[in-house]
Amino acid sequence: MSDLYYVTSSPHIKSDKTVRSVMRDVIIALTPAAIGAALFFSLRAIVIIAVSIASCVLFEFLYNLIMKKKQTIGDLSAVVTGLLLGFNMPVAVPIYLPVIGAAFAIIVGKMLYGGLGKNIANPALCGRIFLFLSFSSYMTTWVSPMSSANGAALPLFANVSRSAVDAVSTATPLSYLKSGNAAILRDVPISSAFLGTVGGCLGETSAILLILGGLYLIYRRVITWHIPISYLGTVALITLIFPRFSGMTAFQFMWYNLFSGGLMLGAIFMATDYATSPVTPRGRIIYGVGCGLLTVFIRYFGGYPEGTSFAILLMNFLSWFIDSHTTPKKFGGESRYGKLIKKAKE
């Protein structure tokens, strides 16, 4: 009697990648920036990030427990959300702020939609924007990179007093560009913005460390080049052709826009989120270009110096539309335009 073989329908794709392995690679890619945050902003940066991670894991655990769902904290996605959320905070925020942001990111931004893969916007991005709109004074108070002299001004665990913040506060490169202050060329050279020795959120200041993490993710095939390159390329092209700062050359203006703010963090680690970005190469390029256009538009004409978070969030909502117009038709299927022509003939 011959053996019976039960064959499922195609496609038959085998891969050793799991959600946990992908998230582990993202954590590895973000580790250099986390180390940089500790070096630039003192060990308090690690405390903020750790509280953010622990809170995200806890809220996902509690939600699953209360709703009697299968526990999903083992897939490490909550850890990645907490890590990215912590990266999007200044070092002087109160310790309770990442807890509030984690609650919104996990419960509202992720679990209420059904969990990982069903959310329509990046959870960490939701938490960051919620905190930005609700606690603007804390989320826009920037601290200069710590030295041995002023690093002691920020306590490790306690909330930071206003006087301590004022003693080490600084302007960010984007705020210089927004105000048209030519002192940026003296106070913040492009090399500082590239290395990370500037004011800003914990994980967004060092372009070089974020780029290294992005190259690792591309090497591991966790992400593709389409979104980061199209996003950064669009910002570079527009700011080069249409500079809005008379105190520097067009190339200087372009480099400041590329290396400042949350652009690198957003383009490499947040815009590439699987659940909220298109699945086709063509769709990813369109999505990246859209993110770049919106980012520059908000930076140029908006009330805030930065536009990365809002740009990615808006494009998250359009991912389904981009997919619907870029996903190849099934072999033998009738195209959308074919249907329109057929209907017109009738």
C-alpha positions as CSV (number, residue, x, y, z in Angstrom):
1,M,0.0,0.0,0.0
2,S,1.5,3.3,-1.0
3,D,2.0,6.2,1.4
4,L,-0.6,9.0,1.4
5,Y,0.6,12.5,1.2
6,Y,-1.6,15.3,2.4
7,V,-0.6,18.6,0.6
8,T,-2.0,21.9,1.7
9,S,-2.7,24.7,-0.8
10,S,0.0,27.0,-1.9
11,P,2.1,29.0,-1.2
12,H,4.5,26.7,0.6
13,I,6.9,29.1,2.3
14,K,9.3,28.0,5.0
15,S,11.2,30.4,7.2
16,D,12.9,30.2,10.5
17,K,11.8,33.7,11.4
18,T,9.3,34.1,14.2
19,V,7.8,37.2,15.8
20,R,10.1,36.7,18.7
21,S,13.2,36.4,16.5
22,V,12.3,39.5,14.6
23,M,11.6,41.5,17.7
24,R,14.9,40.2,19.2
25,D,16.7,41.6,16.1
26,V,15.0,44.9,16.5
27,I,16.1,45.1,20.2
28,I,19.7,44.3,19.1
29,A,19.6,47.0,16.5
30,L,18.3,49.6,19.1
31,T,21.0,48.6,21.7
32,P,23.7,51.0,20.3
33,A,21.3,53.9,20.5
34,A,20.3,52.9,24.1
35,I,24.0,52.8,25.1
36,G,24.5,56.2,23.4
37,A,21.5,57.6,25.4
38,A,23.2,56.6,28.6
39,L,26.5,58.2,27.6
40,F,24.9,61.4,26.3
41,F,22.2,61.9,28.9
42,S,23.5,60.1,32.1
43,L,22.2,56.9,33.6
44,R,18.8,58.5,34.1
45,A,18.2,57.7,30.4
46,I,18.4,54.0,31.2
47,V,15.9,54.4,34.1
48,I,13.4,56.1,31.8
49,I,13.8,53.5,29.1
50,A,13.6,50.6,31.6
51,V,10.4,52.0,33.2
52,S,8.9,52.4,29.8
53,I,9.7,48.8,28.8
54,A,8.5,47.3,32.2
55,S,5.3,49.3,31.9
56,C,4.5,48.1,28.4
57,V,5.1,44.5,29.3
58,L,3.0,44.9,32.5
59,F,0.0,46.5,30.8
60,E,0.0,43.9,28.0
61,F,0.1,41.1,30.7
62,L,-2.7,42.7,32.7
63,Y,-4.8,43.3,29.6
64,N,-4.5,39.6,28.5
65,L,-5.2,38.5,32.1
66,I,-8.3,40.6,32.5
67,M,-9.7,39.8,29.1
68,K,-8.8,36.1,29.5
69,K,-6.7,36.0,26.4
70,K,-3.5,34.1,25.7
71,Q,-0.5,35.8,27.1
72,T,1.6,37.4,24.4
73,I,4.4,39.1,26.3
74,G,6.8,36.3,25.3
75,D,6.9,37.5,21.7
76,L,8.9,40.6,22.8
77,S,6.8,43.0,20.9
78,A,5.8,44.9,24.1
79,V,9.6,45.2,24.9
80,V,10.2,46.8,21.5
81,T,7.2,49.2,22.0
82,G,8.6,50.2,25.4
83,L,12.1,50.7,24.0
84,L,10.8,52.9,21.2
85,L,8.5,54.8,23.5
86,G,11.4,55.5,25.9
87,F,13.6,56.6,23.0
88,N,10.9,59.3,22.2
89,M,11.1,61.0,25.6
90,P,13.5,63.7,26.9
91,V,15.7,62.7,29.9
92,A,14.1,65.1,32.3
93,V,10.5,63.8,32.1
94,P,8.9,62.6,35.4
95,I,9.3,58.9,36.1
96,Y,5.5,58.5,35.9
97,L,5.3,59.8,32.3
98,P,6.6,56.7,30.6
99,V,4.0,54.7,32.6
100,I,1.2,56.8,31.3
101,G,2.5,56.6,27.8
102,A,2.9,52.9,28.0
103,A,-0.7,52.4,29.1
104,F,-2.0,54.4,26.1
105,A,0.4,52.7,23.6
106,I,-0.4,49.2,24.7
107,I,-4.1,49.4,25.6
108,V,-5.4,52.0,23.1
109,G,-2.8,51.7,20.4
110,K,-2.4,47.9,20.3
111,M,-4.6,45.6,22.4
112,L,-8.0,47.2,21.7
113,Y,-7.5,46.5,18.0
114,G,-6.8,42.9,18.7
115,G,-3.1,42.8,19.5
116,L,0.0,42.5,17.4
117,G,-0.6,42.7,13.7
118,K,-4.1,44.1,13.9
119,N,-3.2,47.6,15.1
120,I,-3.7,50.4,12.5
121,A,-1.0,52.7,13.9
122,N,2.4,52.1,15.5
123,P,1.7,51.7,19.3
124,A,4.9,53.5,20.4
125,L,4.0,56.4,18.0
126,C,0.5,56.6,19.5
127,G,2.0,56.8,23.0
128,R,4.5,59.4,22.0
129,I,1.9,61.7,20.4
130,F,-0.5,61.2,23.3
131,L,2.2,62.4,25.7
132,F,3.3,65.2,23.4
133,L,-0.3,66.6,23.2
134,S,-1.1,65.9,26.9
135,F,2.2,66.9,28.6
136,S,3.7,69.3,26.1
137,S,5.9,71.2,28.6
138,Y,7.6,68.0,29.7
139,M,7.9,66.6,26.2
140,T,9.5,69.7,24.8
141,T,12.0,70.5,27.5
142,W,15.4,69.5,26.1
143,V,18.5,68.9,28.1
144,S,22.0,69.3,26.8
145,P,24.2,66.1,26.7
146,M,25.4,65.3,30.2
147,S,29.0,65.9,31.3
148,S,30.5,64.9,34.6
149,A,29.8,68.5,35.8
150,N,26.0,68.7,35.0
151,G,25.1,65.1,34.9
152,A,24.6,65.1,38.7
153,A,22.0,67.8,38.3
154,L,19.5,65.1,37.3
155,P,18.5,62.6,39.9
156,L,18.5,58.9,38.9
157,F,15.0,57.9,40.1
158,A,13.3,61.0,41.6
159,N,11.4,63.5,39.5
160,V,13.6,66.4,38.2
161,S,13.0,69.8,39.7
162,R,12.4,72.8,37.4
163,S,15.5,74.5,38.6
164,A,17.6,71.5,37.8
165,V,16.1,71.3,34.3
166,D,16.7,75.0,33.7
167,A,20.3,74.6,34.7
168,V,21.0,72.1,31.9
169,S,18.3,73.0,29.3
170,T,19.2,73.7,25.7
171,A,17.8,74.2,22.2
172,T,17.6,71.4,19.6
173,P,19.0,71.8,16.1
174,L,15.4,71.8,14.7
175,S,14.4,74.7,17.0
176,Y,17.4,76.7,15.7
177,L,16.2,76.0,12.2
178,K,12.6,76.9,12.9
179,S,13.6,80.2,14.5
180,G,16.1,81.0,11.8
181,N,18.9,81.4,14.4
182,A,22.2,81.4,12.6
183,A,24.0,80.5,15.9
184,I,23.3,76.9,15.0
185,L,26.4,76.8,12.9
186,R,28.5,77.8,16.0
187,D,26.6,76.0,18.8
188,V,25.6,72.8,17.0
189,P,27.9,71.7,14.2
190,I,26.6,69.1,11.8
191,S,29.1,66.6,13.2
192,S,27.4,66.9,16.6
193,A,24.0,66.2,15.1
194,F,25.4,63.2,13.4
195,L,27.2,61.8,16.5
196,G,24.4,62.6,18.9
197,T,26.0,65.2,21.2
198,V,22.9,67.5,20.9
199,G,19.7,68.1,22.8
200,G,16.7,66.0,22.0
201,C,14.9,62.8,22.9
202,L,16.9,59.9,24.4
203,G,17.2,57.7,21.3
204,E,16.9,60.1,18.4
205,T,20.0,62.3,18.7
206,S,22.7,60.0,17.3
207,A,22.2,59.5,13.6
208,I,25.2,57.2,13.2
209,L,24.0,54.7,15.9
210,L,20.6,54.6,14.4
211,I,22.0,54.0,10.9
212,L,24.2,51.2,12.2
213,G,21.0,49.6,13.7
214,G,19.2,50.0,10.4
215,L,22.0,48.4,8.5
216,Y,21.8,45.4,10.9
217,L,18.1,45.0,10.3
218,I,18.6,45.1,6.5
219,Y,21.4,42.6,6.8
220,R,19.1,40.3,8.8
221,R,16.3,40.9,6.3
222,V,14.0,42.2,9.1
223,I,13.3,45.3,7.0
224,T,14.0,46.3,3.4
225,W,15.6,49.5,2.1
226,H,12.4,50.8,0.4
227,I,10.9,52.8,3.3
228,P,14.0,54.3,4.9
229,I,15.7,55.2,1.7
230,S,12.5,56.7,0.1
231,Y,11.7,58.5,3.3
232,L,15.1,60.0,3.9
233,G,15.7,60.6,0.2
234,T,12.5,62.6,-0.1
235,V,13.4,64.8,2.9
236,A,16.9,65.3,1.5
237,L,15.7,66.2,-2.0
238,I,13.1,68.8,-0.9
239,T,15.3,70.4,1.8
240,L,18.1,70.7,-0.7
241,I,16.0,72.2,-3.5
242,F,13.9,74.4,-1.3
243,P,16.1,75.5,1.7
244,R,14.4,77.8,4.2
245,F,17.4,79.2,6.0
246,S,19.5,82.0,4.5
247,G,22.3,81.7,7.0
248,M,23.7,78.5,5.6
249,T,24.2,76.7,2.3
250,A,21.5,74.4,0.9
251,F,23.6,71.3,1.6
252,Q,24.1,72.4,5.2
253,F,20.4,72.9,5.6
254,M,19.8,69.4,4.1
255,W,22.2,67.7,6.5
256,Y,20.8,69.4,9.5
257,N,17.3,68.2,8.5
258,L,18.4,64.7,8.0
259,F,20.4,64.3,11.2
260,S,18.2,66.3,13.6
261,G,15.1,65.4,15.4
262,G,13.4,62.0,15.2
263,L,13.8,61.5,11.4
264,M,16.3,58.7,11.6
265,L,14.5,56.9,14.4
266,G,11.2,57.3,12.6
267,A,12.4,56.3,9.1
268,I,14.3,53.2,10.2
269,F,12.4,51.8,13.2
270,M,8.9,53.2,13.3
271,A,7.8,53.7,9.7
272,T,8.9,50.2,8.9
273,D,6.5,48.5,11.4
274,Y,5.1,45.4,9.7
275,A,1.5,45.9,10.8
276,T,1.2,49.6,9.8
277,S,3.2,49.8,6.6
278,P,2.5,48.5,3.0
279,V,3.6,45.0,2.0
280,T,4.7,45.6,-1.6
281,P,8.0,47.2,-2.6
282,R,6.2,49.8,-4.8
283,G,3.7,50.5,-1.9
284,R,6.6,50.9,0.5
285,I,8.3,53.5,-1.7
286,I,5.0,55.4,-2.1
287,Y,4.6,55.2,1.7
288,G,8.1,56.5,2.3
289,V,7.8,59.3,-0.1
290,G,4.5,60.3,1.6
291,C,6.2,60.3,5.0
292,G,9.0,62.5,3.7
293,L,6.6,65.0,2.1
294,L,4.5,65.3,5.2
295,T,7.6,65.6,7.5
296,V,9.0,68.5,5.5
297,F,5.6,70.1,5.1
298,I,5.0,70.1,8.9
299,R,8.6,71.3,9.6
300,Y,8.2,74.1,7.2
301,F,4.7,75.3,7.8
302,G,3.5,73.7,11.1
303,G,3.6,75.2,14.5
304,Y,6.2,72.6,15.8
305,P,9.8,72.3,14.7
306,E,9.4,68.5,14.2
307,G,6.9,66.6,12.0
308,T,8.2,63.0,11.9
309,S,5.7,61.5,14.4
310,F,2.6,63.1,12.9
311,A,3.8,62.3,9.3
312,I,4.2,58.6,10.1
313,L,0.9,58.4,11.9
314,L,-1.0,59.9,9.0
315,M,0.7,57.5,6.6
316,N,-0.2,54.6,8.9
317,F,-3.8,55.4,8.2
318,L,-3.2,55.3,4.5
319,S,-1.3,52.0,4.4
320,W,-4.4,50.0,3.5
321,F,-5.2,52.3,0.7
322,I,-1.7,52.1,-0.7
323,D,-1.8,48.3,-0.4
324,S,-5.2,48.1,-2.2
325,H,-3.7,49.9,-5.2
326,T,-0.3,48.3,-5.3
327,T,-0.9,44.6,-4.5
328,P,-0.6,42.5,-7.7
329,K,-3.7,40.9,-9.0
330,K,-4.1,37.1,-8.7
331,F,-3.0,35.3,-11.8
332,G,-5.9,35.1,-14.2
333,G,-7.8,37.7,-12.2
334,E,-9.4,40.8,-13.8
335,S,-7.7,44.1,-13.1
336,R,-9.5,47.1,-11.6
337,Y,-9.2,49.0,-14.9
338,G,-10.5,46.0,-16.8
339,K,-13.6,46.0,-14.7
340,L,-14.1,49.7,-15.3
341,I,-13.7,49.3,-19.1
342,K,-16.1,46.3,-19.0
343,K,-18.6,48.3,-17.1
344,A,-18.3,51.3,-19.5
345,K,-19.0,49.1,-22.5
346,E,-22.1,47.7,-20.9
